[in-house]
Amino acid sequence: MDPGHQGTAESIYDRQLLLNGAKRNSVLELSEVQRYGIDSYGDINYVSVYGMRPVEWHAKNIRLLGRTAVECTRDVLGDAIGRDVAAVAAKAPLSAKTLVVDLFAGSGNTLHWLMHHLPNAKGLGFEADTNVFRLTRQNLAALASPIVILNTDYRTGVSDLTTASADLVIAFIAPPWGDALDRTTGLDLRRTTPPIIEIVNSLVSSFPQRRILCAIQVFEVLNSPSLAELKKCFDWSGLRIFPLNAPGQNHGILLGSKRWVPQAV
């Protein structure tokens, strides 16, 4: 297959085909990954993960499902998220240890970049989908990554965690958006699967003595009432939008701290 071929309307490699269509649970060939980048974004290297272009990570026996190619955090965004999270974490009171946990790990690429910018932390990810979990575990093993991925849902994973009371827990939260993103009103943080407020409240109650920093993936256009409601869960919050795409099409993170407030350093 020629990755430069644009294809017919029936064979365009777009979000619909890979996320909801025939390729959702298929392991993609290199040419298909490149085709998705070209057909959808005009960029053969769009799905760059783990610090590598598709041709590089594919050569290392790293593989992605169709759904993961769509849902994964690309390097350019993962790097930006990692930098911002590390900058805020540096303003936390000194902790014995830092645990970074991705509650919906997927490809593990966001966790990869968080650990890149927080090299002294421990990295842990939860992935409930068995097929995604198996590939991600294989991919991280191919990279000799110290990140641990568990085949479990976020509730079970969090309930099994034990950390010292002095620890800082950094949680990356990016549940499936489903129909939470409306073209007019933007992303409604109350309609993700599960709702983000539900996830945050679960974390806070599970770690009653811990300092928590949540990094929640958001969209440039946000439903204002849902954002206001979510911000009430935190002692401090800050919104970052990363201008990596066309205006109105950018992703970002809402950073929120519980039981501490970032101090100037």
N, C-alpha and C positions, 0 to 999 in steps of 0.2 A: 504493500500500500504506500502510495506517495503521500507523505505528510503535508505536502504543499497543495494537494488536490482539494478544492473546496467542496466537491460533492454535490449531489442533488438535494432537493428539499427533504427527501426521504432519508438521506444518510448524513445529514449535518450533525456533527458531534457537538451537541449543546447541552445545557443544563437538563433539559427535559429527557434526552436520551440517556444520559449517564446517571441522573439522580432518580428519575421515576420510570425510565423505559427499560429496554431490553438489556442494557449494559450495567444496570444498577449493581448487581452482585457478581459481575464478571471481572476477572483479573485482566487489566488492560495491557495490550502490547505497547511497545514504545511508540510505534507509529500512531496508535490511537490516542495516546496521551498528547503527542505533538499535534495531532489533528484537532483535538478538543481546543488546544491553545490557539490554533490558527483560525478554526471556524468560528469560535466564540469571541476571541479577543485580538486576533491578528498577531499573535505572539507565539511562536513555536516553543518558547521556553517558559510559558506562563505557569505551568505546574512545576515550579522549582521548589524543592523541599530538602531539608537537612543540609542546606548550604550548597546544593548542587542543581545543575540543569537536568532535565529529564534524561538526556543521553548519558549523563554521568551517573545519576543514581540507578538507572536501569542496568548499567554495566556492573554495578555492585550487587546485583540480584535483589534490589529493592523493588517491590511491586505494590501497586495500588488498585483497589476496586474502582469501578466507575463512580459509585457514590462518593468514595473518599477523594477522588480527584476533584470533585466539585466542592465538597464540604471542607477540605483541608485548608488550613491557614498557610498561604504561600510564604516563602522566605522573606520577601520584602515587608510583609505585614507582621510576621512572627518576630522579626528582628526589631521592628518599631515597638511592638508590644513589650518585648523583653527589656528593651532599654528603659521604657517609661516605668514599668513595674519595679525594676531594680533601683531606679532613681528615687522612687517613693519609699521603697523598703529600706533604703539607706538612711532614711530619716526616722526610722522606728527606734525605740529604746533598745539597747543592746540585749540580744537574746542568746541563750545557750546554743540553740540550733534553729535553723529555718527549714521548714518543710514546704515544698511547692507541690501542690496537688491539682491535677487537671481532672475535673469531675466527668467530663465527656471527651476522652482523649482522642478518639479518632485516629488519625495518622500519627499523633504524638509530636507533630512538628512545632506546635506552639510550645509544648513542654520542652522540646529540644532547645528552642531559642531562649526560653526563660532560664534554663539551666546554663546556657552559654553566658548569660549576663549575671547569673547568680551561681557561680561555680562552686561555692562552699555549701550550697543547700543540698538537701535530699530531694529527688524527683520521683513522684508517684502519679500514675494515671489509672483511671477507671474507664473501662470500655465494655458495655453490656452486650454489644453485638458480637457473636462468636466469630463470624467470618472476618470482620474488621480487626478484632483482637488478635487473631492468629497471624494475620499479615503484618500488623504493627509490631507484634513481638518478634517476628522473623526479621523485619526491617531494622529494628533497634539492635538485634543481635548481630546483624551484618555490619552495623556501625560500631560494634563493641561499646554501646552506650550503657552507662550505669543506671539509666532510668528503668524503673520497675512498672510494668503494666499488668493490671489485674483484670480478669474477665468477670466483672461485677458491675452492678448499677451503683449510682452515686450514694444512695441511701445506705446500702449494705456496706459499701466501702468506707464511708465516713464513720458508721457505727463501730467498725472494727479497728479504727485508728486509735492509737494511744500516743500522746506526746507529753513532754514535761510542761508544767504550767508556765514556764518562762519562755516557751517557744513562740516564734512567729509563724503562723500558718498563712501561706499565700495560696488562695484558691482561684484558679482560672475557670470561669463559668461561661460555657458556650453551648447551651442545649439546642436541640433542633428548633428552628424557627417555625416550621410548619406554615400555617396561614397567618402568623403573627405580623408579617410585613405587608402593609397596605400601601399601594402606590401613592395615595393622597396623604394619608395621615402618618405614614412611616411605620417604624417598628414599634409594636405594642409589647412592652416587656412583661405584661400580664398574660399574654397569650402564647408564649413559648411552651415547649413540651419537655419537662413540666414548667410552670410559671417560675420566673427567676426569683421573685419574692419568696416563694415557697422554698426554693433552694437555699437562699441566704438565711432565712429563718431556721432552717434545719441545721445549717452550719453553726450558727450562733448558739443554738440550744445544745448541740453536740459537744461544743468546746466552751463550756461556761466560764473557764478561767483563762482562756487563751486570747492573745492578741491576734486579730484576723485582718488580713488585707485581701479584699475581693477584687478581681480584675474581670469585668463582665464585658464580653464582646457585644458591641452595639453597631447600629447603622447611623449614617450621617443624618438622616431624617428620622426623628423619634417622636412617638406619641407623647406629648407633653405631660398629660395627667399620669401616665404610667411611669415616666421618669421621676416626676415629683414624688410619687408614692414610694418608689424604690429608694430614693435618696434618704427618706426618713428612717431607713433601716440602719444607717451608719452615723458615726460620730463626726466623720469628715468624708467628703466625696469630691472627686474631680473628674471632669469629662474631657477626653482627648479624642479628636478625630484626625485621622492620618490622611493627608491629601495625596493619595497615591493613584487615584482614578479620576474620571471626569466629575465635575461638581454635581453633588447630589447622589453619587454612587460610591461614596467612600465608607469604609469601616472605621471603627474606633473602639475605645474601651471606656467604661465607667469604672473608676477606681474608688473603692469605698473601704474605710477602716472602721473597725469595731474594737472598743476598749483601749484605743490610743489615737492620737492625732499626730500626723507628720510634723516634725520640728525642723526648722531651718538648720542646715549644716554648713 
